[in-house]
């Protein structure tokens, strides 16, 4: 069993770290709000540290799942950052959805200290984290990935390396681009069914088994019909992710007209006070604005 540090105990990181402890690893956690780390230790054992550096001291693997580019830099770099506490040969695995640019920046900084760095953004939402069934898309050197994969297996159902540093983040961008269009299409379809006087549940029962079926339809149609959005992946986070997608597309020349439009639709949802609503709240925008 390995000595592991986990940095960031949000709705995703908290259960992910728990699965590492359940697998028998020696886990030390760090969270910006110390009370959350203390609560985790009371439930799972292990230990908590007051800085990323202290958590990473002597760890074979350091996992992170924080908020954005700046949050990731703050837990990695500086006198109190994880890199300062890690030894040569250790592996840093980042599960945060961030830009490929910051990933490559930190990959280079880690390499200067003899530390391996794997970008490993995740998909599957809170339910996937709680059930240990996440999909993990990775970038980095093959040997670093080979070391990290058995650790990631503790909370994933699929883990795959896409290429060198930054490849995992680029794959996550593809994931978010696809989701944006799917959720808008599902929202429009259900909204149309309502306006047409159809039973939405009956409609989904029919079309869900055909070419229109999707994960979003299976897992979100009922709450969308019930106008319930206090769950799932927040609109604020989706806008952060889509911003990364659109910035990267501007750099590489990709055309993302639907993604850009849906990003603005999510901005409308934020104006409705729905920043923390699930991304399926796009249908709420249609009901409000027609």
C-alpha positions, -999 to +999 in steps of 0.1 A: +000+000+000+011+035-008+015+067+012-009+092-004-018+128+000-051+142-012-055+180-017-091+193-019-121+178-003-150+192-022-180+172-034-157+152-057-125+150-037-141+140-004-154+106-016-124+100-039-100+103-010-123+080+010-119+053-017-081+055-014-084+050+024-109+021+019-083+005-005-059+004+024-036+033+015-021+056+041-039+088+033-032+124+045-057+150+034-055+188+031-084+212+026-085+249+026-112+247+053-096+226+080-129+215+095-136+196+064-103+177+067-109+170+103-144+156+095-129+134+067-103+119+092-131+112+117-149+092+091-120+075+073-089+075+095-056+087+083-044+122+090-049+158+079-023+185+074-025+223+075-006+230+043-002+211+010+035+208+017+030+191+050+004+167+034+028+158+006+058+152+028+071+117+021+041+108-001+044+084-030+014+099-047-002+133-043-037+138-057-054+171-061-090+181-069-094+219-064-112+247-082-094+264-111-059+273-125-051+296-097-062+272-070-040+245-085-010+267-087-015+277-050-015+240-038+015+231-060+039+260-059+056+282-032+071+274+002+039+258+014+031+241-019+030+203-024+060+203-048+082+217-019+073+186+002+076+159-024+106+138-030+121+130-064+103+100-079+069+108-064+039+113-087+015+142-087-020+134-101-042+164-108-080+157-111-090+194-114-105+206-147-080+234-157-064+247-188-038+227-207-015+257-203-013+255-165-010+217-167+021+220-189+035+248-167+032+226-136+044+196-154+076+215-162+080+228-127+075+193-113+101+178-137+126+203-124+123+187-090+123+151-103+085+148-097+062+132-123+030+150-131-002+135-146-032+156-156-062+134-149-095+154-151-126+134-143-162+129-156-191+113-138-203+140-114-209+137-077-226+104-081-196+090-100-173+101-072-195+087-045-199+054-063-162+050-072-172+050-109-155+080-124-141+082-159-106+096-159-088+110-189-050+114-185-020+131-200+016+128-191+046+104-196+037+068-200+058+056-170+041+082-147+007+071-159+016+034-154+025+042-117-007+063-112-033+041-128-035+015-100-042+044-075-068+060-098-085+026-101-097+030-065-124+055-076-128+050-113-145+026-138-124+037-167-090+054-169-071+061-201-040+079-212-045+102-242-010+114-247+016+137-233+011+165-207-021+184-213-038+157-233-061+148-204-073+183-201-079+186-238-100+155-237-120+169-208-127+200-230-141+177-257-163+161-230-177+195-219-183+206-254-203+175-261-223+179-229-232+215-236-249+207-269-266+176-255-281+194-226-294+222-247-309+198-272-326+178-244-339+210-228-354+222-261-370+188-267-386+186-233-397+222-236-413+215-270-431+185-255-445+206-228-457+233-252-472+206-274-492+192-245-474+159-244-466+138-214-428+143-211-422+111-193-441+091-219-421+109-246-388+100-230-399+064-225-404+062-263-374+081-276-350+072-249-345+037-264-337+051-298-311+074-314-321+103-292-311+085-260-282+097-239-268+097-204-282+132-199-317+120-209-316+089-186-302+107-156-317+142-159-351+141-176-372+135-145-356+164-125-359+186-155-396+179-159-400+185-122-382+218-123-357+206-097-320+216-101-306+216-066-281+188-074-253+178-098-227+198-116-231+235-110-236+261-138-208+282-123-184+254-128-197+246-163-191+282-174-156+280-160-150+249-181-166+262-212-145+294-209-114+271-210-128+254-241-136+286-259-102+301-251-084+270-263-105+269-295-095+305-301-059+294-299-061+263-320-086+275-346-115+252-338-150+265-345-174+261-315-205+281-324-229+259-304-206+259-274-203+296-274-241+300-277-248+276-248-222+294-227-243+325-231-274+306-222-257+295-190-250+332-183-287+338-185-292+310-159-268+327-136-288+359-140-318+339-128-299+331-096-290+296-108-252+296-105-253+266-082-281+248-101-273+217-121-264+222-157-297+207-168-313+240-157-310+252-193-347+241-195-354+266-168-341+294-190-365+283-218-394+283-194-385+318-181-376+335-214-396+314-239 
